[in-house]
Amino acid sequence: MTVDDVLRKLARGEMDITAAKRVLTSLNIRKVGDIARLDLDRVHRTGAPEAILAENKTPGDVAALSTELARERGYALITRARKKDLKELESKLPEELEIDYNERAKTIVVKQKGRVFSKDGTIGIMAAGTADIQVAEEAKVTSEMMGCDVIAAYDVGIAGLHRIFEPLREMIEKDVSAIIVVAGMEGALPSVIAGLVDVPVIGVPTSVGYGLGAKGEAALMTMLQSCSPGLAVVNIDNGFGAGVYAGLIARRSARLGTSNK
């Protein structure tokens, strides 16, 4: 049964509202073979789209899931994408779809040709070191899909603290709704930024570093123990989660008229 079928039955009195809601809800779940059930309505229900994590999936499964989602919802985001996933997609991509591959972010956006994402606000992204850029770029791609313009500044860690002021000034002048700050090693940069601005700061610890605090644990603990108010923290290497959170803040700010965008 399609959505049109449900509406016709409802209009003719052959189905009541409760039954119609139940059927429409079931239509929002699309089974792909025996491997997954895509949540097609998530973006409308929560404001954030379903993403496809490529890790531990075969390239064939990644291609099947992403093309089905892109056909149904206009686009699909693949995170932690590998070169073999890109190659598989390129060999099987339907004619109506196109690919945006970000090698640094390890993301692939599969979308309908010519699709342009709306712009609902502006956010900033800062990365402490060059080794943190992969996670920062994942957050950037995600935020752009959420409808954000992004001002990015990389390699501005606390070892040379003077480097933060120029990009931070630009972000404040552009009236960003939130700032994502990505940092490994000791993870102090988000606390520093949160102590300087009056917008929400989202800290992202990365698994960069060595010794006792390796795998991002020291950075995570530093951010969680911050004395600076206004800092929220996502999990280690979770650029996608940070991008979604920032996008939701920017969208809400734009809706309430508190952003210049």
C-alpha angles and dihedrals in degrees: 000000000000130000089257090054091053093049092049092050090048092050092049092049092245092121132034125225095259093054091045091053091050093052094045090051091052090051090061092068114076118191115214109200111295095314109074151358111224117217099221096177099050095102091056094042099046105012092244127092125235111260128205116231107209095199114109092008126108117245088245092056092047091052094047094048097044096046092048092049092046092050092051101039104021097250145029132202120216117195129196087021120181130210089252090057090054092048092050092049093049091053095050105030114136114238094248093058134073136193134232109193121192108192094189093050093040088227134132123198113201110194144157111274113272095012113152121194115231120246114232103160148335131263136178129230124196127184120197097212141009089254088062095057096094092062092041091052091050088055090047095052091047093048092050090053088051088058103264134139106221131213107196131192122179135191095027100130127151094263084081102022094175088072094073098063102073096049091039090053090052092050093051092045089051089052098237116197095216141357124224111207117194119195141157131184105047093352096219099139098084091055091050092050093045088056092056106045140055097220128086114277121207114203120208116190115206131207091245119126142051143245123035094347097048123139091037098288095122092048091049093050092047092053093045091051094049119143091205113097119220095049121124120184132211127196126285113294091356099144091150093057092048091050092051093048093049091046092053091050092049093047092050091047091051091048091052092046095242094123130068090226 
